[in-house]
Amino acid sequence: MTELTTQLSHAHESIAQAMAKTRGNIPKASRDPSVGLNAMALRLEVQQNPAIRTRYQELLAFEMQEKGLHIAERILAMAELQEQALGGEYEHTEEDGSVVIRTHLQDPKMAIELSKEISRLIAEGKGANMSANSAILIASKEDAREILARFLDS
Protein backbone atom coordinates (compact mmCIF):
# COMPACT_ATOMS: atom_id res chain seq x y z
CA MET A 1 0.00 0.00 0.00
CA THR A 2 3.04 2.25 -0.06
CA GLU A 3 2.14 3.70 -3.45
CA LEU A 4 -1.31 4.71 -2.16
CA THR A 5 -0.17 6.33 1.06
CA THR A 6 -0.71 10.07 0.97
CA GLN A 7 2.19 12.05 2.40
CA LEU A 8 1.02 14.57 5.01
CA SER A 9 2.56 16.79 7.61
CA HIS A 10 2.63 15.33 11.11
CA ALA A 11 -0.33 17.51 12.18
CA HIS A 12 -2.45 16.47 9.21
CA GLU A 13 -1.54 12.79 9.68
CA SER A 14 -2.66 13.10 13.32
CA ILE A 15 -5.97 14.56 12.15
CA ALA A 16 -6.49 11.71 9.63
CA GLN A 17 -5.65 9.13 12.31
CA ALA A 18 -8.08 10.74 14.78
CA MET A 19 -10.79 10.78 12.11
CA ALA A 20 -10.18 7.08 11.43
CA LYS A 21 -10.45 6.28 15.15
CA THR A 22 -13.77 8.13 15.40
CA ARG A 23 -15.08 6.99 11.98
CA GLY A 24 -15.12 10.53 10.63
CA ASN A 25 -16.86 12.14 13.59
CA ILE A 26 -15.22 15.60 13.56
CA PRO A 27 -16.38 16.67 17.05
CA LYS A 28 -15.02 13.46 18.59
CA ALA A 29 -11.82 13.69 16.55
CA SER A 30 -11.29 17.24 17.83
CA ARG A 31 -11.12 15.86 21.39
CA ASP A 32 -8.05 13.79 20.50
CA PRO A 33 -5.06 15.47 22.23
CA SER A 34 -2.88 15.00 19.16
CA VAL A 35 -5.25 17.14 17.03
CA GLY A 36 -5.17 20.35 19.09
CA LEU A 37 -8.14 21.98 17.33
CA ASN A 38 -11.75 22.52 18.32
CA ALA A 39 -14.49 21.01 16.16
CA MET A 40 -15.11 24.12 14.04
CA ALA A 41 -11.40 24.71 13.41
CA LEU A 42 -10.92 21.02 12.61
CA ARG A 43 -13.82 21.02 10.13
CA LEU A 44 -12.31 24.07 8.40
CA GLU A 45 -8.84 22.46 8.35
CA VAL A 46 -10.23 19.30 6.72
CA GLN A 47 -12.16 21.36 4.16
CA GLN A 48 -9.09 23.42 3.25
CA ASN A 49 -6.79 20.39 3.00
CA PRO A 50 -8.40 17.62 0.91
CA ALA A 51 -5.32 15.44 1.45
CA ILE A 52 -6.49 14.86 5.04
CA ARG A 53 -9.75 13.30 3.83
CA THR A 54 -7.83 11.29 1.21
CA ARG A 55 -5.53 9.91 3.93
CA TYR A 56 -8.55 9.18 6.13
CA GLN A 57 -10.10 7.16 3.29
CA GLU A 58 -6.81 5.27 2.81
CA LEU A 59 -6.80 4.37 6.51
CA LEU A 60 -10.39 3.11 6.25
CA ALA A 61 -9.54 1.09 3.13
CA PHE A 62 -6.56 -0.48 4.92
CA GLU A 63 -8.76 -1.38 7.88
CA MET A 64 -11.34 -2.99 5.59
CA GLN A 65 -8.59 -5.06 3.95
CA GLU A 66 -7.31 -6.13 7.37
CA LYS A 67 -10.77 -7.27 8.43
CA GLY A 68 -11.00 -9.36 5.25
CA LEU A 69 -7.60 -10.86 6.01
CA HIS A 70 -8.62 -11.82 9.55
CA ILE A 71 -11.67 -13.62 8.18
CA ALA A 72 -9.48 -15.54 5.71
CA GLU A 73 -7.07 -16.52 8.50
CA ARG A 74 -9.97 -17.78 10.63
CA ILE A 75 -11.32 -19.82 7.68
CA LEU A 76 -7.90 -21.45 7.16
CA ALA A 77 -7.61 -22.30 10.86
CA MET A 78 -11.08 -23.88 10.80
CA ALA A 79 -10.21 -25.87 7.66
CA GLU A 80 -7.13 -27.29 9.40
CA LEU A 81 -9.23 -28.28 12.41
CA GLN A 82 -11.78 -29.86 10.09
CA GLU A 83 -9.05 -31.96 8.45
CA GLN A 84 -8.06 -33.20 11.89
CA ALA A 85 -11.68 -33.98 12.78
CA LEU A 86 -12.03 -36.06 9.62
CA GLY A 87 -9.29 -38.30 10.96
CA GLY A 88 -6.31 -39.86 9.25
CA GLU A 89 -2.56 -39.91 9.61
CA TYR A 90 -0.21 -36.97 9.74
CA GLU A 91 3.49 -36.35 10.26
CA HIS A 92 4.58 -34.69 13.49
CA THR A 93 8.08 -33.38 14.17
CA GLU A 94 9.22 -34.02 17.71
CA GLU A 95 11.42 -31.60 19.68
CA ASP A 96 14.50 -33.72 18.94
CA GLY A 97 13.84 -33.35 15.17
CA SER A 98 12.54 -36.86 14.58
CA VAL A 99 9.41 -37.29 12.50
CA VAL A 100 6.67 -39.62 13.72
CA ILE A 101 3.39 -40.64 12.13
CA ARG A 102 0.38 -39.93 14.31
CA THR A 103 -3.27 -40.70 13.80
CA HIS A 104 -6.20 -38.36 14.36
CA LEU A 105 -9.29 -40.10 15.57
CA GLN A 106 -12.31 -39.41 13.43
CA ASP A 107 -14.90 -37.06 14.93
CA PRO A 108 -17.70 -36.64 12.35
CA LYS A 109 -19.84 -34.44 14.61
CA MET A 110 -16.98 -31.99 15.08
CA ALA A 111 -16.23 -32.05 11.33
CA ILE A 112 -19.85 -31.08 10.63
CA GLU A 113 -19.79 -28.29 13.22
CA LEU A 114 -16.54 -26.96 11.78
CA SER A 115 -18.05 -27.11 8.30
CA LYS A 116 -20.96 -24.96 9.55
CA GLU A 117 -18.51 -22.49 11.09
CA ILE A 118 -16.48 -22.32 7.86
CA SER A 119 -19.68 -21.64 5.91
CA ARG A 120 -20.62 -18.89 8.36
CA LEU A 121 -17.17 -17.31 8.05
CA ILE A 122 -17.33 -17.46 4.25
CA ALA A 123 -20.72 -15.76 4.33
CA GLU A 124 -19.29 -13.13 6.70
CA GLY A 125 -16.34 -12.52 4.43
CA LYS A 126 -18.38 -12.49 1.22
CA GLY A 127 -17.41 -9.36 -0.62
CA ALA A 128 -14.91 -8.38 2.08
CA ASN A 129 -11.85 -9.16 -0.02
CA MET A 130 -11.03 -6.15 -2.11
CA SER A 131 -7.99 -4.46 -3.51
CA ALA A 132 -6.68 -1.26 -1.96
CA ASN A 133 -7.78 0.71 -5.03
CA SER A 134 -11.35 -0.57 -4.98
CA ALA A 135 -11.61 -0.05 -1.21
CA ILE A 136 -10.47 3.56 -1.59
CA LEU A 137 -12.88 4.06 -4.47
CA ILE A 138 -15.78 2.72 -2.42
CA ALA A 139 -14.78 4.75 0.64
CA SER A 140 -14.56 7.92 -1.40
CA LYS A 141 -18.02 7.43 -2.94
CA GLU A 142 -19.96 6.39 0.12
CA ASP A 143 -20.16 7.36 3.74
CA ALA A 144 -17.59 5.29 5.62
CA ARG A 145 -20.02 4.60 8.46
CA GLU A 146 -22.43 2.98 6.01
CA ILE A 147 -19.65 0.87 4.47
CA LEU A 148 -18.40 -0.38 7.84
CA ALA A 149 -21.94 -1.00 9.11
CA ARG A 150 -22.74 -3.09 6.01
CA PHE A 151 -19.43 -4.94 6.34
CA LEU A 152 -20.04 -5.80 9.97
CA ASP A 153 -23.68 -6.77 9.29
CA SER A 154 -22.81 -9.11 6.39
Secondary structure, DSSP 8 states (H G I E B T S, - for coil): -TTT-----HHHHHHHHHHHHTTT-HHHHHTSTTT---HHHHHHHHHH-HHHHHHHHHHHHHHHHHHHHHHHHHHHHHHHHHHHHT-EEEEEE-TTS-EEEEEE---HHHHHHHHHHHHHHHHHHTTT---HHHHHHHHHHS-HHHHHHHHHH-
